[in-house]
Amino acid sequence: MIRKSMLAGVAAAAFVAATPASGHGTDDHGPGEHAELSAPAIEYSLWTLKNGLRVIAIPDASTSTVTTSLWYDIGSKLDPEGRSGFAHLFEHILSRKTENMPYNMIYGLTADIGGTRNASNWIDRTNYFEQVPAEYLETMLWTHRERMAKVVVDDEVFETERGVVKEELRQRVLAPPYGRLQRFVIAENAYDVMPHRRPGIGSIEDLDSATLDDARAFYEAYYGPDTATLIVAGNFELERLRALVETYFGDIPPRANPVDIAIEIRELEASGPRTVNATAPNVPLPVVGAVWKAPPTTDPDAAALEVLEAVLSRGDNSRLDNALVRSGQAVQVAASVLLFREAGQIATYAVVSGDDKMAPATETLDAEIERIRTEPITDEELAEAKSEIVSGTLRRRETARGRAFELGEALVSSGDPDFADYRLRQITQVTAEDVMRVAAKYLDPQKRVSITYTQGEDDPSKYANPVPLPEFRTLPPATGEIRSVKSEGERMQPPGPGTAPEVAAPEIVEARLANDIRVVAVQTGDVPIATISMLVPGGSKTDPRTKAGIAQLAASLAEKGVDGMDAQEIAAKFESLGASFGGGAGSDGTVFSLTAPVANMDEAGALAARIVRGATYPEDEFARERDRAASGLRVSMQEPGSLSRYIARVAMYGDAPYGTQPEGTAESLAAITREDLIAHREAYFHPDTMQIVASGGIDPEAAIALAEDMFGDWSVDTEAGDVPAEAAGESQPVRTIVVDMPDAGQASVIAAVRAPSRNDADFYPLELANSVLGGGSSGRLFEEIRTKRSLSYGAYSGFADRADESILTASAQTKNETAGEVAEILLNEFGRLGSEPLGEELLAKRRLYLAGRYARALETSGGFNSIVANLLQQGLDPAEAIELADRLEAVGSDAASAAAQTYVDPAKATVVIVGDAAQFLEDLQKVRGEVEVIPAYELNLASADLRRESVGAEATSDAD
């Protein structure tokens, strides 16, 4: 096992470099060799308290926030016997209440000051984290003390959170077409004797059999300062942090009833190849693939395996993409190498368009695995893989929060926070021979479990591992008393804020290129990675309904060819530079986004400009990618959440331009031609209407100069294309629509009303009112549907920024039998919001919530870029990006209440439910009366009535 010793002081400042091999060729716009890529090492301080708590501090004076995160070495691998998913369930429990915090008070303590919080669970760990304005550091440390030492585990929290976790399982595993494959099938067959074999999210049966005593025993056995690491990152003084940590954690004793967290068992060698043929009821496209066993994170082979994964499947120039997707044998491919503290797994798979493609795709997949086992990869492939990995590291390290999470994951999987930088150094030293060696060792066909996943019944016996599951640990009974929340007069109140640090807002610089293209540039940080976005009008609202999807295909397929370069050469070029490029169309326009290390931005930008100016859409690429888009749509149409959103758009906009599906329909995609894409590019990718946004670790003047090189000489002879001035059309009749999907693992429920445009005077008042309704986990919908009733994993509301009228949607996913109840709650909360005046004290907290969410997004180059690009697309000043708090402050309670009353009216709400209608239709009819029931196979997203023309009037009558 390779491990670096942990440091007791500040890690030395250094750079971890990846040097791409030379010989990729030159570009008219770039140098002969690519610049060496590097990622700044993560600087931190580390110390350990007498009770065993490790503390890591990552100061960053450039941010106005602080992230506090507590990482416990308690993951799903420690789930007790017969209690799969228990570490995950307890992650929910620990977040809820303590002696001094009533149920979900933690939500308000973060959201009401402009912060955010969450928790997560994985094989090796459970973490709890918040990002808040820096002056609330002490408040957050107090909450972590409460949850470590004074948590309340009683019947209320246990039963409520068990219900929530079951809904999460339905939403993430049973409802999505490939949820069972990802969460159940692969893990079951990747391991034989390791506890990693059990699903981390658990099973309905194990969750139902769990007890409150199990939860109390789990807490006493595993949760204490001696299994935890506190990581604080952001704007704080180190000595003050040391004093606060000692105050809040120094007196917490180690676990009184400890259980050793070490896993001594190790995985067996595979006894031979075998095949698993799994089935599930909602699988639109078959899958073929394989899994193998892999070593732990700290194994000397780990770095080469990460490079192997990148060569096989990362980016559009990967081995599997070239062999399977470009050949038309697969719709999607993937390879994953997941390494944990004691064991790991490798998986490869291909999603194919039909049963007839399974055998040839399997043969090709096998051939690619054998090729990488027996032939060295090329120097170019090795360089691309390293560049992609280093570029990904730069993205993670843009913010203090990102650096904290990278250190945390390194620590829990290896025992050493320095492993994050050590891992990167090891990757830079990997050779082509190393990759072939580990491929030969781990991807042995005699140690492989072949997997198919197709449409059929949900039968776990079809994918069961023949090796008997070992009996895992049981925990000693809990001995401590059951705590309770103290009465209001007895509770200790959390400490208030300290002094807010002064952090200057980034300067927004505007310029015009020689051809008058507008450029907005801002330096958002010092990490050497940047994002440039190119905006043009012509989104889905310009698509004819019969050819919906033109704008999206024109944007997403632009990188598939330019004069002199084909798709594979373009992908190879970007990936060798550590760059990512892509385009997408929304309702109002198209955005092309380029993210790259600053050292390679000139060369990457030159290629991006060639694509935007002259995408050729080669016929073979177009035909294949159009088919892939249609296959992707088939998958989305089987997922209740996605399908309900598609239906709501049509129901709310009818035949108006906004009612067009941006991704198209099966029929519209089939009607689109290559010539349609070229015509769209010529009309809408136009210098007269383009705008550019640059952000990240690049000087604004350098960014403007780069934009000048990219587009300053661009001119065309034709006029820019027309854009509909009014895209929303007239308000549509109120409807209640049920799409019957009998095999749905969960129902998706939406209630929708029309909302103002981004430029409307009511935009900010409704934005503020909506944050009360469904803004995050402290919104009313979340409180009523999840917290009080455990009916859903989450419930939220919001409306998109659009140039014409938008739609405000409230949504939740729930088990089929409670869909009617959830619809009723959504409508009741609509009515409450519109009828009860919104008080100033409540709105003050919501202003902070919205401003904080916005500020966090502005900290990354991609986040800032996206926000500013959206503002420009709506015709607004980019300064709005840093003036949101002032805009919200100007909204009074009367204006917010009036906006809620005007727009959020249940009498104006259209309801859409996708699910098994037999389980909820009668309840829904009691709430709404007249209900349209459309069988899923009769649905037509191209028509305002949502029905195929062949369906007669008789089928449109109300259901019994």
HURA-V990816 format. One record per backbone hydrogen bond with DSSP energy under -0.5 kcal/mol. CO is the residue of the C=O (numbers start at 1). NH is the residue of the N-H. If there is no record, write none. Layout:
co:CO nh:NH
co:CO nh:NH
This chain:
co:1 nh:3
co:14 nh:41
co:15 nh:17
co:16 nh:39
co:18 nh:20
co:18 nh:37
co:27 nh:30
co:37 nh:18
co:39 nh:16
co:41 nh:43
co:44 nh:11
co:45 nh:57
co:47 nh:55
co:49 nh:52
co:53 nh:49
co:54 nh:230
co:55 nh:47
co:56 nh:232
co:57 nh:45
co:58 nh:234
co:60 nh:63
co:64 nh:134
co:65 nh:235
co:66 nh:68
co:66 nh:132
co:67 nh:233
co:68 nh:130
co:69 nh:71
co:69 nh:231
co:70 nh:72
co:70 nh:128
co:71 nh:229
co:72 nh:74
co:72 nh:126
co:73 nh:75
co:75 nh:78
co:76 nh:79
co:80 nh:83
co:83 nh:86
co:84 nh:203
co:85 nh:89
co:86 nh:90
co:87 nh:91
co:88 nh:92
co:89 nh:93
co:90 nh:94
co:91 nh:95
co:92 nh:95
co:93 nh:96
co:93 nh:97
co:96 nh:104
co:96 nh:105
co:97 nh:152
co:98 nh:101
co:99 nh:486
co:101 nh:98
co:102 nh:105
co:104 nh:107
co:104 nh:108
co:105 nh:109
co:106 nh:110
co:107 nh:110
co:107 nh:111
co:108 nh:112
co:110 nh:113
co:110 nh:115
co:111 nh:114
co:116 nh:131
co:118 nh:129
co:120 nh:127
co:122 nh:76
co:123 nh:77
co:125 nh:122
co:126 nh:72
co:127 nh:120
co:128 nh:70
co:129 nh:118
co:130 nh:68
co:131 nh:116
co:132 nh:66
co:133 nh:136
co:134 nh:137
co:135 nh:498
co:136 nh:140
co:137 nh:141
co:138 nh:142
co:139 nh:143
co:140 nh:144
co:141 nh:145
co:142 nh:146
co:143 nh:147
co:144 nh:148
co:145 nh:149
co:145 nh:150
co:146 nh:150
co:150 nh:99
co:151 nh:153
co:152 nh:154
co:154 nh:158
co:155 nh:159
co:156 nh:160
co:157 nh:161
co:158 nh:162
co:159 nh:163
co:160 nh:164
co:161 nh:165
co:162 nh:166
co:163 nh:167
co:164 nh:168
co:165 nh:169
co:166 nh:170
co:167 nh:171
co:168 nh:172
co:169 nh:173
co:169 nh:174
co:170 nh:175
co:173 nh:180
co:176 nh:179
co:178 nh:182
co:179 nh:183
co:180 nh:184
co:180 nh:185
co:181 nh:186
co:184 nh:188
co:185 nh:189
co:186 nh:189
co:186 nh:190
co:187 nh:191
co:194 nh:197
co:195 nh:198
co:199 nh:202
co:203 nh:207
co:204 nh:208
co:205 nh:209
co:206 nh:210
co:207 nh:210
co:211 nh:215
co:212 nh:216
co:213 nh:217
co:214 nh:218
co:215 nh:219
co:216 nh:220
co:217 nh:221
co:218 nh:222
co:219 nh:223
co:220 nh:257
co:221 nh:259
co:222 nh:224
co:224 nh:227
co:225 nh:228
co:227 nh:73
co:228 nh:54
co:229 nh:71
co:229 nh:231
co:230 nh:56
co:230 nh:232
co:231 nh:69
co:232 nh:58
co:233 nh:67
co:234 nh:60
co:234 nh:236
co:237 nh:241
co:238 nh:242
co:239 nh:243
co:240 nh:244
co:241 nh:245
co:242 nh:246
co:243 nh:247
co:244 nh:248
co:245 nh:249
co:245 nh:250
co:246 nh:250
co:249 nh:252
co:251 nh:253
co:262 nh:264
co:274 nh:450
co:276 nh:278
co:276 nh:452
co:278 nh:454
co:279 nh:459
co:280 nh:283
co:280 nh:456
co:282 nh:284
co:286 nh:352
co:287 nh:453
co:288 nh:350
co:289 nh:451
co:290 nh:348
co:291 nh:449
co:292 nh:346
co:294 nh:344
co:296 nh:299
co:298 nh:2
co:299 nh:302
co:301 nh:305
co:302 nh:306
co:303 nh:307
co:304 nh:308
co:305 nh:309
co:306 nh:310
co:307 nh:311
co:308 nh:312
co:309 nh:313
co:309 nh:314
co:310 nh:314
co:311 nh:319
co:312 nh:320
co:312 nh:321
co:315 nh:318
co:318 nh:322
co:319 nh:323
co:320 nh:324
co:320 nh:325
co:321 nh:325
co:321 nh:326
co:324 nh:329
co:324 nh:330
co:325 nh:328
co:332 nh:351
co:334 nh:349
co:336 nh:338
co:336 nh:347
co:337 nh:339
co:338 nh:345
co:340 nh:297
co:343 nh:340
co:344 nh:294
co:345 nh:338
co:346 nh:292
co:347 nh:336
co:348 nh:290
co:349 nh:334
co:350 nh:288
co:350 nh:352
co:351 nh:331
co:351 nh:332
co:354 nh:357
co:355 nh:358
co:355 nh:359
co:357 nh:361
co:358 nh:362
co:359 nh:363
co:360 nh:364
co:361 nh:365
co:362 nh:366
co:363 nh:367
co:364 nh:368
co:365 nh:369
co:366 nh:370
co:367 nh:371
co:368 nh:372
co:369 nh:373
co:370 nh:374
co:371 nh:375
co:378 nh:382
co:379 nh:383
co:380 nh:384
co:381 nh:385
co:382 nh:386
co:383 nh:387
co:384 nh:388
co:385 nh:389
co:386 nh:390
co:387 nh:391
co:388 nh:392
co:389 nh:393
co:390 nh:394
co:391 nh:395
co:392 nh:396
co:393 nh:397
co:395 nh:398
co:396 nh:399
co:399 nh:403
co:400 nh:404
co:401 nh:405
co:402 nh:406
co:403 nh:407
co:404 nh:408
co:405 nh:409
co:406 nh:410
co:407 nh:411
co:408 nh:412
co:409 nh:413
co:410 nh:414
co:410 nh:416
co:411 nh:415
co:416 nh:419
co:417 nh:420
co:418 nh:422
co:419 nh:423
co:420 nh:424
co:421 nh:425
co:422 nh:426
co:423 nh:427
co:424 nh:428
co:425 nh:429
co:426 nh:429
co:427 nh:430
co:431 nh:435
co:432 nh:436
co:433 nh:437
co:434 nh:438
co:435 nh:439
co:436 nh:440
co:437 nh:441
co:438 nh:442
co:439 nh:443
co:444 nh:447
co:445 nh:448
co:448 nh:274
co:448 nh:450
co:449 nh:291
co:450 nh:276
co:451 nh:289
co:452 nh:278
co:453 nh:287
co:454 nh:280
co:457 nh:459
co:459 nh:462
co:460 nh:463
co:461 nh:464
co:462 nh:277
co:470 nh:472
co:473 nh:81
co:481 nh:483
co:487 nh:490
co:487 nh:491
co:501 nh:503
co:507 nh:509
co:509 nh:521
co:511 nh:519
co:513 nh:516
co:517 nh:513
co:518 nh:692
co:519 nh:511
co:520 nh:694
co:521 nh:509
co:522 nh:524
co:522 nh:696
co:527 nh:529
co:528 nh:598
co:529 nh:697
co:530 nh:596
co:531 nh:695
co:532 nh:594
co:533 nh:535
co:533 nh:693
co:534 nh:592
co:535 nh:691
co:536 nh:590
co:539 nh:542
co:540 nh:543
co:544 nh:547
co:545 nh:548
co:547 nh:550
co:549 nh:553
co:550 nh:554
co:551 nh:555
co:552 nh:556
co:553 nh:557
co:555 nh:558
co:557 nh:560
co:558 nh:561
co:560 nh:567
co:561 nh:616
co:561 nh:617
co:562 nh:565
co:565 nh:562
co:566 nh:570
co:567 nh:571
co:568 nh:572
co:569 nh:573
co:570 nh:574
co:571 nh:575
co:572 nh:576
co:573 nh:577
co:574 nh:577
co:574 nh:579
co:575 nh:578
co:577 nh:597
co:580 nh:595
co:582 nh:593
co:584 nh:591
co:586 nh:540
co:587 nh:541
co:588 nh:538
co:589 nh:586
co:590 nh:536
co:591 nh:584
co:592 nh:534
co:593 nh:582
co:594 nh:532
co:595 nh:580
co:596 nh:530
co:597 nh:600
co:598 nh:601
co:600 nh:604
co:601 nh:605
co:602 nh:606
co:603 nh:607
co:604 nh:608
co:605 nh:609
co:606 nh:610
co:607 nh:611
co:608 nh:612
co:609 nh:613
co:610 nh:614
co:611 nh:615
co:618 nh:622
co:619 nh:623
co:620 nh:624
co:621 nh:625
co:622 nh:626
co:623 nh:627
co:624 nh:628
co:625 nh:629
co:626 nh:630
co:627 nh:631
co:628 nh:632
co:629 nh:633
co:630 nh:634
co:631 nh:635
co:632 nh:636
co:633 nh:637
co:635 nh:638
co:636 nh:639
co:636 nh:643
co:638 nh:640
co:639 nh:643
co:640 nh:644
co:641 nh:645
co:642 nh:646
co:643 nh:647
co:644 nh:648
co:645 nh:649
co:646 nh:650
co:647 nh:651
co:648 nh:652
co:649 nh:653
co:650 nh:654
co:652 nh:732
co:653 nh:656
co:656 nh:659
co:657 nh:660
co:660 nh:662
co:661 nh:664
co:665 nh:669
co:666 nh:670
co:667 nh:671
co:668 nh:672
co:669 nh:672
co:673 nh:676
co:673 nh:677
co:674 nh:678
co:675 nh:679
co:676 nh:680
co:677 nh:681
co:678 nh:682
co:679 nh:683
co:680 nh:684
co:681 nh:685
co:683 nh:721
co:684 nh:686
co:686 nh:689
co:686 nh:690
co:690 nh:518
co:691 nh:535
co:692 nh:520
co:693 nh:533
co:694 nh:522
co:695 nh:531
co:696 nh:524
co:696 nh:525
co:696 nh:698
co:699 nh:703
co:700 nh:704
co:701 nh:705
co:702 nh:706
co:703 nh:707
co:704 nh:708
co:705 nh:709
co:706 nh:710
co:707 nh:711
co:707 nh:712
co:708 nh:712
co:711 nh:714
co:725 nh:727
co:727 nh:658
co:735 nh:911
co:736 nh:932
co:737 nh:739
co:737 nh:913
co:738 nh:740
co:738 nh:934
co:739 nh:741
co:739 nh:915
co:740 nh:936
co:741 nh:744
co:747 nh:814
co:748 nh:914
co:749 nh:812
co:750 nh:912
co:751 nh:810
co:752 nh:910
co:753 nh:808
co:755 nh:806
co:757 nh:760
co:760 nh:763
co:761 nh:765
co:762 nh:766
co:763 nh:767
co:764 nh:768
co:765 nh:769
co:766 nh:770
co:767 nh:771
co:768 nh:772
co:769 nh:772
co:769 nh:773
co:770 nh:774
co:771 nh:775
co:772 nh:780
co:773 nh:781
co:774 nh:776
co:774 nh:797
co:775 nh:778
co:776 nh:779
co:779 nh:783
co:780 nh:784
co:781 nh:785
co:781 nh:786
co:782 nh:786
co:782 nh:787
co:783 nh:788
co:785 nh:791
co:786 nh:790
co:794 nh:813
co:796 nh:811
co:798 nh:809
co:800 nh:802
co:802 nh:758
co:806 nh:755
co:807 nh:800
co:807 nh:809
co:808 nh:753
co:809 nh:798
co:810 nh:751
co:811 nh:796
co:812 nh:749
co:813 nh:793
co:814 nh:747
co:815 nh:818
co:816 nh:819
co:818 nh:822
co:819 nh:823
co:820 nh:824
co:821 nh:825
co:822 nh:826
co:823 nh:827
co:824 nh:828
co:825 nh:829
co:826 nh:830
co:827 nh:831
co:828 nh:832
co:829 nh:833
co:830 nh:834
co:831 nh:835
co:832 nh:836
co:835 nh:837
co:837 nh:839
co:839 nh:843
co:840 nh:844
co:841 nh:845
co:842 nh:846
co:843 nh:847
co:844 nh:848
co:845 nh:849
co:846 nh:850
co:847 nh:851
co:848 nh:852
co:849 nh:853
co:850 nh:854
co:851 nh:855
co:852 nh:856
co:853 nh:857
co:854 nh:858
co:856 nh:859
co:857 nh:860
co:860 nh:864
co:861 nh:865
co:862 nh:866
co:863 nh:867
co:864 nh:868
co:865 nh:869
co:866 nh:870
co:867 nh:871
co:868 nh:872
co:869 nh:873
co:870 nh:874
co:871 nh:876
co:872 nh:875
co:877 nh:880
co:878 nh:881
co:879 nh:882
co:880 nh:883
co:883 nh:887
co:884 nh:888
co:885 nh:889
co:886 nh:890
co:888 nh:891
co:890 nh:892
co:892 nh:896
co:893 nh:897
co:894 nh:898
co:895 nh:899
co:896 nh:900
co:897 nh:901
co:898 nh:902
co:899 nh:903
co:900 nh:904
co:903 nh:905
co:904 nh:906
co:905 nh:908
co:906 nh:909
co:910 nh:752
co:911 nh:737
co:912 nh:750
co:913 nh:739
co:913 nh:915
co:914 nh:748
co:915 nh:741
co:915 nh:917
co:916 nh:919
co:917 nh:920
co:917 nh:921
co:920 nh:924
co:921 nh:925
co:922 nh:926
co:923 nh:927
co:924 nh:927
co:924 nh:928
co:925 nh:929
co:928 nh:930
co:931 nh:933
co:931 nh:959
co:932 nh:738
co:932 nh:934
co:933 nh:935
co:934 nh:740
co:935 nh:938
co:936 nh:939
co:938 nh:948
co:940 nh:943
co:943 nh:946
co:946 nh:940
co:948 nh:951
co:950 nh:952
co:952 nh:955
co:953 nh:956
co:954 nh:957
